[in-house]
Amino acid sequence: MAGLLDTVRDLGRLRQIVQVLIRHGFGEIVQRTGLGSLVSGKPKAETEASKVSIAARIRLVVEELGPSFVKLGQILSTRPDLIPEDVIAELKKLQDSVPPVPVAQIQAQVLAELGAPVEEVFTDFDPEPLASASIGQVHRATLETADGPRAVAVKVQRPNIKETIERDIDLLYWLAKAIERSIPESRIYQPVKLVSEFDRAITAELDFTLEADHAGKFAKNFEGQSEIRFPFVHRSASARRVLTLEFFEGRKIYAAIEEGFSAEKICKNTLGLIIKAVFEDGFFHADPHPGNFILMGAPEMPILGVIDLGLVGRLTPQMREKTIDLMIAAVQEDYRGIADALFAIGTPTKKIDRRAYEAEVAALSDRYLGKQLQEIQISRLIQDLVTGATKYGLEIPPDFLLVGKALMTIEGVGKEIYPELDVFEEMKPYFMRLMWARYSPERLTQDLVRTMTRISGAATDLPIQSQEILEDLRKGRLEVRTREPMLPISVDVLGRRAYSGMVVMGLLIGSAVLLAADALLLGGLFFFGALSWGTMHTTWAMWLNRKKRRQ
């Protein structure tokens, strides 16, 4: 262990981590990883700390170790596939708030990033922060623009936080590897992989230009929807560690309800926002808790302002389609469809007993579906489905789990302010529209054109590749072992048939581009017919050859 400790960049910080672990009753981990040498004497046996649950002690450790670990805890709270339910419940209590940085340090950061003092950039700058989190601190200010003075929110990164987080990430990688090496049973939680996910997420949050880009993308995606607003970014007063945004004059969700805003409308608008962002755009707010929403306008015409856009989730078009399949199956209470969709979303890590897996999904789904929101917990449904999938060897992608987190958040808000909200019932018409849109003539035409374009690209290379393979076979550079002595002849036939089919395909694709949507479908049928004919003809030739040998 002494040799391994030599690779640690910051022994002082590692010693601090060890001391915190011991203080909260995790001395056994310290002993098994060999880290006890960093503190004097042997780690004391768990005494007072043992009276507190392990889950609560984990939260206390995270809180005491500071911003980096708080962020890690928040990410871990989105992993029901790896983290026990009681630990997740405790990690959800983590508050991303810390004592504010003195305004002089904030002003120095603005000067360093924008190249001018605060008083030159802003006509007014409130020294009292609106919010103070682990990464940034927000102040209200006034910015002079071409359209006159504008109220803005200035988010300034805490001094030296980037260096602090990078230091802690190095230590987390070291600790994760040490734990996996010395505590084999910990590998089920994939410590190194979890640290890697955290590394990617926190690195993105440290670059405020990315958050500015996120705000612009959200605004574009929701253009024309007056009931949803995203803050305008003042690029002239923004940089990597300073972000100047439009200030939303409004109230938080709970205060708005007290002022007469409809809880039902707030819940439904928020749910609609998440559904569109996830399932239409594949780009969504990954931390949509009530503190990140501002209610503006009048109670009869509320406007939902969305802030804190640093952490986002993304779904590829393929993953979005799979997730839509899952949700459609859920609203239709199609248990087998749920099992199939979840299987398509995950990545099998071992051979899976499909019958047992489908039976478990059906049992879990039957426990939740067809009930009102006040009777069920969507978070429990998602958590149980993911846990069940993991048990059978399905690895669920992190971005899908962020979708689950977003829906869980809506559930939490709904239960508090509008218990009558039935999330599945609200989702049903939306996903029915998506299903019909998927099979519309326009969508089918687009898919056909896209498929034929890809095939045309393959058609360019396939004859050349086939010729190269056949040439290698002829010259003896490629050896194929088979019980079929007529294979070389059959391969030659297949190559010629495939080449002919590709020529036909090229002609069809060229024609299809000039035809209408119905003609595209006809061209596609002709192409597949030509390809099938070539394959069937080759198979027939191989059968005749085999018959002749037997005779």
C-alpha positions in Angstrom: 0.0 0.0 0.0 2.9 2.3 0.7 3.9 2.1 -3.0 0.3 2.8 -4.1 0.1 5.8 -1.8 3.1 7.3 -3.5 0.9 7.7 -6.6 -1.6 9.9 -4.7 -1.2 13.6 -5.6 -2.8 15.0 -2.5 -2.1 12.9 0.6 -3.5 15.6 2.9 -6.9 15.5 1.2 -6.8 11.7 1.2 -6.1 11.7 4.9 -9.0 14.1 5.5 -11.3 11.7 3.6 -10.1 8.7 5.7 -10.7 10.6 8.9 -14.3 11.5 7.8 -15.0 7.8 6.9 -13.7 6.7 10.3 -15.7 9.3 12.2 -18.9 8.1 10.6 -18.4 4.4 11.2 -16.7 3.2 8.0 -13.5 2.0 9.7 -13.8 -1.4 8.2 -13.5 0.1 4.7 -10.5 2.0 5.8 -8.9 -1.2 7.1 -9.7 -3.4 4.1 -8.3 -0.8 1.7 -5.1 -0.4 3.7 -5.7 3.3 4.3 -5.4 3.0 8.0 -1.7 3.9 7.8 -2.7 7.5 7.0 -4.0 8.0 10.5 -2.4 7.4 13.9 -3.5 4.3 15.7 -6.1 1.8 14.4 -9.5 2.9 13.3 -11.9 2.8 16.3 -14.8 0.4 16.2 -18.2 1.8 15.3 -19.8 3.2 18.4 -22.1 6.2 18.3 -22.0 6.3 14.5 -23.4 2.7 14.4 -26.7 4.0 15.9 -27.3 5.8 12.6 -28.4 3.9 9.5 -25.7 3.2 6.9 -27.6 5.2 4.3 -27.7 8.3 6.6 -24.0 7.9 7.4 -23.2 7.9 3.7 -25.1 11.1 3.3 -23.3 12.7 6.2 -19.9 11.7 4.8 -20.8 13.2 1.4 -22.0 16.5 3.0 -18.9 16.8 5.2 -16.5 16.2 2.3 -17.8 19.2 0.4 -18.9 20.3 -3.1 -17.3 17.6 -5.2 -18.8 14.8 -3.1 -22.2 16.5 -2.9 -22.3 16.6 -6.7 -21.3 12.9 -6.8 -24.0 12.1 -4.3 -26.6 13.8 -6.5 -25.5 11.8 -9.5 -25.6 8.5 -7.5 -29.2 9.3 -6.5 -30.1 8.8 -10.2 -28.8 5.2 -10.3 -31.5 2.9 -8.9 -29.9 0.1 -11.0 -26.8 0.2 -8.8 -27.5 2.1 -5.5 -29.9 0.6 -2.8 -33.2 2.3 -2.4 -32.5 3.5 1.2 -29.2 5.1 0.1 -30.9 6.9 -2.8 -33.6 8.3 -0.5 -30.8 9.8 1.7 -28.8 11.2 -1.2 -31.9 13.0 -2.5 -31.8 15.0 0.7 -28.5 16.6 -0.4 -28.8 20.3 -0.8 -26.5 22.0 -3.4 -26.0 25.1 -1.2 -23.0 26.4 0.6 -22.1 29.6 2.5 -21.6 32.5 0.0 -18.2 33.7 -1.2 -17.3 37.3 -0.3 -18.4 39.7 -3.0 -14.8 40.9 -3.4 -13.8 37.4 -4.6 -16.8 37.4 -7.0 -15.8 40.8 -8.4 -12.2 39.6 -8.9 -13.5 36.5 -10.8 -15.6 38.8 -13.1 -12.6 41.0 -13.8 -10.4 37.9 -14.7 -13.1 36.5 -17.0 -14.5 39.6 -18.7 -11.4 41.7 -18.7 -13.2 44.7 -17.0 -14.3 45.4 -13.4 -17.9 44.8 -12.3 -18.8 48.5 -12.4 -17.8 48.8 -16.0 -19.7 45.7 -17.1 -22.9 46.3 -15.1 -24.6 49.6 -14.2 -25.7 48.0 -10.9 -24.5 44.9 -9.1 -26.2 43.6 -5.9 -23.5 42.5 -3.4 -26.0 40.1 -1.7 -26.3 36.8 -3.7 -29.6 35.4 -4.8 -28.3 31.9 -4.4 -25.0 30.2 -3.5 -24.3 26.7 -4.7 -21.3 24.4 -4.8 -20.1 25.6 -8.2 -21.5 29.0 -8.7 -23.0 32.0 -7.0 -25.8 34.2 -8.5 -26.1 37.9 -8.1 -28.8 40.3 -9.5 -27.4 43.1 -11.7 -28.4 45.6 -14.4 -26.9 45.4 -17.8 -26.9 48.2 -20.4 -28.0 46.8 -23.8 -28.8 48.2 -27.2 -32.5 48.0 -26.1 -31.8 49.8 -22.9 -31.1 48.6 -19.3 -32.0 45.0 -18.6 -32.3 43.2 -15.3 -30.0 40.2 -15.3 -28.9 37.3 -13.2 -25.1 36.9 -13.1 -23.8 33.4 -12.3 -20.1 33.5 -11.2 -18.1 30.4 -10.6 -16.6 30.1 -7.2 -12.9 30.9 -7.1 -10.6 27.8 -7.4 -13.6 25.4 -7.5 -12.4 23.9 -10.8 -9.0 23.0 -9.3 -10.7 21.6 -6.1 -13.0 19.4 -8.1 -10.2 18.1 -10.4 -8.1 17.2 -7.3 -11.1 15.4 -5.8 -11.8 13.5 -9.1 -8.2 12.2 -9.1 -8.6 11.0 -5.6 -12.0 9.4 -6.4 -10.6 7.5 -9.2 -7.8 6.2 -6.9 -10.2 5.3 -4.2 -12.6 3.6 -6.6 -9.8 1.4 -7.9 -8.5 0.7 -4.4 -12.0 -0.4 -3.3 -12.6 -2.6 -6.3 -9.2 -4.2 -5.8 -9.5 -4.9 -2.0 -13.3 -5.3 -1.6 -14.5 -7.7 -4.4 -18.1 -7.5 -3.3 -18.1 -3.8 -4.1 -17.7 -4.5 -7.9 -21.4 -4.9 -8.3 -21.7 -1.1 -7.8 -19.0 -0.4 -10.4 -17.2 2.3 -8.4 -14.8 3.3 -11.3 -17.6 3.5 -13.8 -19.6 5.7 -11.5 -16.7 8.1 -11.0 -16.2 8.2 -14.7 -19.9 9.3 -15.2 -19.4 11.9 -12.5 -16.3 13.2 -14.1 -18.1 13.8 -17.4 -21.1 15.5 -15.8 -19.2 17.8 -13.5 -16.7 18.8 -16.2 -19.6 19.9 -18.4 -21.1 22.0 -15.5 -17.8 23.8 -14.9 -17.9 25.3 -18.4 -20.6 28.0 -18.4 -20.4 28.5 -22.1 -22.1 25.0 -22.4 -24.9 26.2 -20.2 -25.3 29.2 -22.4 -25.6 26.9 -25.4 -28.1 24.8 -23.6 -30.3 27.9 -22.9 -30.2 28.8 -26.6 -31.1 25.3 -27.7 -34.0 25.0 -25.3 -35.3 28.4 -26.4 -35.2 27.3 -30.1 -36.9 23.9 -29.3 -39.8 25.7 -27.5 -40.1 28.6 -29.9 -43.7 29.7 -30.3 -44.8 28.2 -27.0 -45.6 31.3 -25.0 -46.4 29.4 -21.7 -42.7 28.2 -21.5 -39.7 30.5 -21.2 -36.0 30.0 -21.1 -33.6 32.9 -20.1 -31.9 34.9 -22.9 -28.1 34.8 -22.7 -26.2 38.0 -22.8 -23.1 36.7 -24.6 -21.2 40.0 -24.3 -21.1 39.7 -20.5 -20.5 35.9 -20.4 -17.5 33.7 -20.4 -16.4 30.2 -19.2 -16.8 31.2 -15.6 -19.3 34.0 -15.8 -22.8 33.6 -17.2 -25.2 36.6 -17.6 -28.8 35.6 -18.1 -32.1 37.4 -18.4 -33.6 37.8 -15.0 -37.0 36.2 -14.5 -39.2 38.4 -12.3 -41.6 35.9 -10.7 -42.1 33.5 -7.8 -41.3 29.9 -7.0 -44.0 27.2 -7.4 -45.2 27.0 -3.9 -45.4 30.8 -3.5 -47.3 31.1 -6.8 -50.0 28.6 -5.6 -50.5 30.7 -2.5 -51.0 33.7 -4.8 -53.8 31.9 -6.7 -52.0 30.1 -9.5 -53.6 26.8 -10.5 -51.7 23.8 -9.1 -53.3 21.6 -11.8 -52.1 23.9 -14.6 -48.6 24.2 -13.1 -48.3 20.4 -12.9 -49.7 19.7 -16.4 -47.5 22.5 -18.0 -44.4 21.1 -16.3 -45.3 17.5 -17.3 -45.9 18.7 -20.9 -42.5 20.5 -20.9 -40.6 17.3 -19.8 -42.5 15.1 -22.2 -41.8 17.3 -25.2 -38.1 17.8 -24.3 -37.5 14.1 -23.7 -39.6 12.4 -26.4 -39.6 15.0 -29.2 -36.3 16.8 -28.8 -34.2 14.2 -27.0 -32.7 17.1 -25.1 -34.0 17.8 -21.6 -33.4 19.4 -18.2 -31.8 16.7 -16.1 -32.6 18.3 -12.7 -36.1 19.7 -12.9 -36.8 20.2 -9.2 -39.3 22.9 -8.1 -36.4 25.4 -7.3 -35.5 25.5 -11.0 -38.9 26.8 -12.1 -40.2 30.4 -11.9 -43.9 31.3 -12.3 -44.5 34.5 -14.2 -47.5 36.3 -15.7 -51.0 36.2 -14.3 -52.7 33.3 -12.5 -55.1 32.9 -15.5 -52.2 32.8 -18.0 -49.2 31.5 -16.2 -45.7 31.4 -17.8 -43.3 28.8 -16.6 -39.7 30.0 -16.6 -37.0 27.4 -16.5 -33.5 28.1 -15.0 -30.3 26.4 -14.0 -29.6 24.6 -17.3 -26.1 23.3 -16.6 -27.1 19.6 -16.3 -29.0 18.3 -19.3 -29.8 14.8 -20.6 -29.6 13.7 -24.2 -31.2 10.8 -26.0 -30.1 9.7 -29.5 -32.9 9.3 -32.0 -32.6 5.5 -31.6 -32.8 5.7 -27.8 -35.7 8.1 -28.0 -37.6 5.7 -30.2 -36.9 2.8 -27.7 -38.0 5.0 -24.8 -41.2 6.0 -26.6 -41.9 2.3 -27.2 -41.6 1.7 -23.4 -43.9 4.6 -22.5 -46.5 3.6 -25.1 -46.5 0.1 -23.7 -46.9 1.5 -20.2 -49.9 3.7 -21.0 -51.5 0.7 -22.9 -50.6 -1.6 -19.9 -48.9 -3.9 -22.4 -46.6 -6.0 -20.1 -44.9 -7.9 -22.9 -44.3 -4.6 -24.7 -42.7 -3.1 -21.6 -40.4 -6.1 -21.3 -39.4 -5.9 -25.0 -38.8 -2.2 -24.9 -36.7 -2.3 -21.7 -34.7 -5.2 -23.2 -34.1 -3.0 -26.3 -33.0 -0.1 -24.2 -30.5 -2.1 -22.1 -27.4 -3.9 -23.1 -27.2 -7.6 -22.1 -24.2 -8.5 -20.1 -25.0 -12.2 -20.0 -27.4 -14.8 -21.4 -30.9 -13.9 -20.3 -33.8 -16.2 -19.5 -36.4 -14.2 -21.5 -39.4 -16.1 -20.0 -38.3 -15.4 -16.4 -37.4 -11.8 -17.3 -40.8 -11.2 -19.0 -42.7 -12.8 -16.1 -40.9 -10.5 -13.6 -41.7 -7.4 -15.7 -45.3 -8.4 -15.9 -45.5 -8.9 -12.1 -43.9 -5.5 -11.5 -46.0 -3.7 -14.0 -49.2 -5.2 -12.6 -48.3 -3.8 -9.3 -48.4 -0.2 -10.5 -50.3 0.3 -13.8 -54.0 1.3 -14.0 -54.0 3.3 -10.8 -54.2 7.0 -9.9 -51.0 8.9 -9.1 -51.9 9.1 -5.4 -52.1 5.3 -5.3 -48.7 4.6 -7.0 -45.1 5.8 -7.1 -43.8 6.2 -10.6 -40.3 6.4 -9.1 -40.9 3.0 -7.5 -42.1 1.6 -10.9 -39.1 2.8 -12.7 -36.8 1.8 -9.9 -38.2 -1.7 -9.7 -38.1 -2.2 -13.5 -34.5 -1.0 -13.7 -33.5 -3.2 -10.7 -35.3 -6.2 -12.2 -33.6 -5.6 -15.6 -30.2 -5.3 -13.9 -30.8 -8.6 -12.0 -31.3 -10.4 -15.3 -28.1 -8.9 -16.8 -29.4 -5.8 -18.6 -27.2 -2.7 -18.2 -29.3 0.4 -18.5 -27.7 3.6 -20.1 -27.3 6.6 -17.7 -29.2 9.0 -20.0 -32.3 6.8 -19.7 -32.0 6.9 -16.0 -32.0 10.7 -16.2 -35.4 10.4 -17.9 -36.6 8.4 -15.0 -35.3 11.1 -12.6 -37.2 13.8 -14.5 -40.4 11.8 -14.2 -39.8 11.1 -10.6 -39.4 14.8 -9.9 -42.8 15.5 -11.5 -44.3 12.8 -9.3 -42.9 14.5 -6.2 -44.3 17.9 -7.2 -47.6 16.4 -8.2 -48.1 14.5 -4.9 -47.5 17.7 -2.9 -49.4 20.3 -4.8 -51.9 18.4 -7.0 -52.4 14.8 -5.8 -55.2 14.2 -8.4 -52.8 14.4 -11.3 -52.7 11.0 -13.2 -49.4 11.1 -15.0 -50.2 8.0 -17.2 -53.6 9.4 -18.2 -52.0 12.7 -19.2 -49.3 10.9 -21.1 -51.7 8.6 -23.0 -53.0 11.0 -25.7 -49.5 12.4 -26.3 -47.9 9.0 -26.9 -50.9 7.9 -29.1 -50.1 10.9 -31.3 -46.5 9.9 -31.4 -47.4 6.4 -32.4 -49.7 7.5 -35.2 -47.0 10.1 -36.4 -44.5 7.3 -36.5 -46.5 5.4 -39.1 -47.7 8.4 -41.1 -47.0 8.4 -44.9 -44.5 11.3 -44.5 -42.5 9.5 -41.8 -42.5 6.2 -43.7 -41.3 8.0 -46.8 -38.5 9.7 -44.9 -37.4 6.4 -43.4 -37.4 4.8 -46.8 -35.4 7.5 -48.4 -32.9 7.4 -45.5 -32.6 3.6 -45.8 -32.2 3.6 -49.5 -29.5 6.3 -49.3 -27.6 4.2 -46.8 -27.9 1.2 -49.1 -26.8 3.1 -52.1 -23.6 4.0 -50.2 -23.1 0.3 -49.4 -23.8 -0.5 -53.1 -20.8 1.5 -54.1 -18.4 -0.4 -52.0 -19.9 -3.9 -52.1 -18.9 -4.9 -55.7 -15.4 -3.8 -55.1 -15.2 -5.6 -51.7 -16.7 -8.7 -53.2 -14.2 -8.7 -56.1 -11.3 -8.3 -53.6 -12.6 -11.2 -51.6 -13.0 -13.4 -54.7 -9.6 -12.4 -55.9 -8.1 -13.3 -52.5 -9.8 -16.7 -52.7 -8.6 -17.3 -56.3 -5.0 -16.5 -55.4 -5.0 -18.5 -52.2 -4.6 -15.5 -49.9 -7.9 -16.3 -48.1 -8.6 -19.7 -46.6 -12.1 -20.8 -45.9 -12.8 -24.1 -44.2 -16.1 -25.7 -45.1 -17.8 -29.1 -45.7 -19.3 -27.7 -48.9 -16.8 -28.5 -51.8 -18.9 -26.4 -54.2 -18.5 -23.3 -52.1 -16.0 -21.5 -54.4 -18.4 -21.9 -57.3 -21.3 -20.8 -55.2 -19.4 -17.8 -53.9 -18.6 -16.8 -57.5 -22.3 -17.1 -58.4 -23.3 -15.1 -55.4 -20.8 -12.4 -56.2 -22.1 -12.0 -59.7 -25.7 -12.1 -58.6 -25.0 -9.5 -55.9 -23.3 -7.3 -58.3 -26.2 -7.5 -60.7 -28.6 -6.8 -57.9 -26.6 -3.7 -56.9 -26.7 -2.4 -60.4 -30.4 -2.8 -60.4 -30.6 -1.2 -57.0 -28.6 1.8 -58.1 -30.9 2.4 -61.0 -33.9 2.1 -58.7 -32.5 4.6 -56.2 -31.7 7.1 -58.9 -35.2 6.8 -60.2 -36.8 6.9 -56.7 -35.2 10.3 -55.9 -37.2 11.8 -58.8 -40.5 10.1 -57.9 -43.3 10.9 -55.4 -43.7 9.2 -52.0 -45.9 6.4 -53.4 -43.4 5.7 -56.1 -40.6 5.5 -53.6 -42.4 2.7 -51.9 -42.8 0.9 -55.3 -39.2 1.4 -56.1 -38.2 -0.1 -52.7 -40.4 -3.1 -53.4 -38.7 -3.6 -56.8 -35.3 -3.3 -55.2 -36.0 -5.9 -52.5 -37.6 -8.1 -55.2 -34.4 -7.9 -57.3 -32.2 -8.6 -54.3 -34.4 -11.5 -53.2 -34.3 -12.9 -56.7 -30.5 -12.9 -56.8 -30.4 -14.7 -53.4 -33.0 -17.3 -54.3 -31.3 -18.0 -57.6 -28.0 -18.6 -55.9 -29.6 -20.9 -53.3 -31.2 -22.8 -56.1 -27.8 -23.2 -57.9 -26.3 -24.5 -54.7 -29.1 -27.1 -54.3 -28.7 -28.3 -57.8 -25.0 -28.7 -57.3 -25.6 -30.7 -54.1 -28.2 -32.9 -55.9 -25.8 -33.7 -58.8 -23.1 -34.8 -56.4 -25.5 -37.1 -54.6 -26.5 -38.7 -57.9 
